[in-house]
Amino acid sequence: MLPVLLAALEFRCNNTAYRPIMQALELLGRYREVNGKIRFYTTRVSSSRTAASA
């Protein structure tokens, strides 16, 4: 149910205090297609994301 809801909504915020929440929502969105039985995910961040935050 949550993956379907996250796919339907778009979250945006310019307040830096909420940046960790926005990053968490982005992470949930990236893993919405993953089987729900998986408990651990990779901690690797793509190079394009790393370059964008630098």
C-alpha positions as CSV (number, residue, x, y, z in Angstrom):
1,M,0.0,0.0,0.0
2,L,2.8,2.5,0.9
3,P,4.7,2.0,-2.4
4,V,1.5,2.8,-4.4
5,L,0.9,5.9,-2.4
6,L,4.5,7.1,-2.7
7,A,4.4,6.5,-6.5
8,A,1.2,8.7,-6.7
9,L,2.5,11.6,-4.7
10,E,5.3,14.1,-5.3
11,F,7.0,15.7,-2.3
12,R,8.9,19.0,-2.5
13,C,10.3,21.2,0.2
14,N,12.9,24.0,0.2
15,N,13.3,24.0,4.0
16,T,16.7,22.5,4.8
17,A,15.4,21.4,8.2
18,Y,13.3,18.8,6.4
19,R,16.0,17.6,4.1
20,P,16.5,14.3,6.0
21,I,12.8,13.6,5.6
22,M,13.0,14.3,1.9
23,Q,16.0,12.0,1.5
24,A,14.1,9.2,3.4
25,L,11.2,9.6,1.0
26,E,13.5,9.5,-2.0
27,L,15.1,6.3,-0.6
28,L,11.7,4.7,-0.1
29,G,10.8,5.6,-3.6
30,R,13.9,4.0,-5.0
31,Y,13.1,0.7,-3.2
32,R,9.4,0.6,-3.9
33,E,9.8,-2.2,-6.5
34,V,11.9,-4.4,-4.2
35,N,10.4,-7.5,-2.7
36,G,9.0,-6.8,0.8
37,K,10.7,-9.8,2.3
38,I,14.2,-8.2,1.8
39,R,15.4,-6.7,5.1
40,F,18.8,-5.2,4.2
41,Y,19.5,-2.9,1.3
42,T,22.8,-1.7,-0.3
43,T,24.3,1.4,1.2
44,R,26.0,2.4,-2.1
45,V,25.0,5.7,-3.5
46,S,25.2,6.2,-7.3
47,S,28.0,8.4,-8.6
48,S,25.5,10.9,-10.2
49,R,23.9,11.5,-6.8
50,T,27.3,11.9,-5.1
51,A,28.4,14.4,-7.7
52,A,25.1,16.3,-7.4
53,S,25.5,16.8,-3.6
54,A,29.1,18.0,-3.8
